[in-house]
Amino acid sequence: MPEGALQAKVRTACTECHDSHIIVQQRLGNKAWSKEVDKMIKWGAVVDPSDRDAFVEYLSTNFPPEKATEPSERAGAGKKK
């Protein structure tokens, strides 16, 4: 997961149920990430309501439709420098 203010919270909330590569491979716009975050919250992801919009911003900024995934990110190995 890329560095950012919400990195730890996103990692904790999302990897409770699945590996981070599921998130990294997603390429969604802001609206789609918003729906995805809401769906995951309904399914039990622990996200403080005050963090919800910041989660969507973090995900849509770091995993937008036009950004290619680096092989090391897909495998979950290494950090982006």
N, C-alpha and C positions, 0 to 999 in steps of 0.2 A: 504494500500500500504506500502510495506517495506521501511524503511528509506534508503536514498541514495541521492546522489547529484541531481538527476533528479526527485525525488519523487513529488515535488510540480508541476513541469512542466508536468509530465506524468499525474498526477491526474487531472490537469486543462484541458489539451488537450483531454483526454479520457472521462472524465465524463461530458463533455458538451452534449454528445449524449446518453450515457448509464451509468448504475451503475458500480461501481468498481468491483463488483462480477463477471461481464462478463470477465474482465481482469484476475482476480485472478484465475478463474477456467480454464483458457487457459493454456495448457502445450505444448509449442512449442519450437523448436530448433531455433538457431540463424537465419538460412535461412528463416524459416517460419515466425518468428517475423518480419524480414525485409520486407517480402511480405505484412504482415498484417499492418505494420506501413505505407508502401507506399499506400496501399489500403485506409486506413483511411485518409491519407493526400489528396488523390484524392477525397474522399467523403466530404472533408471540415475541417478535424481536423487542428487546428492551431498549426503547429510545425515549428519553425524556421529551415531553412535548415541546419544551423550550429549545431543544436541539434539532427538531424535525427539519426545519428549513435549512439549517446549516448542514445537515446530512445531505440533503438534496443538492445544495450548492457544491459541497465537497465532491460528491460523486459526479455531478454533471460537469464540473471543471476538470476533474482528473480522468474521466472516462467518457468523453463526448463521442458522438458518432464518427467524427472525422479524424480522431487521434489513433494512430496505429499502436498496437501493443508490441512491446519489445519481447523477444523470446524469453529473456530471464524473468520478466514479469509474468508471462503466461505460465511458466513452470513454478512460479512462486519462489524462485531462488534469487537471491541478491537484492540489493536496494538500488533504486534509481539515483544516480548521482547528478 
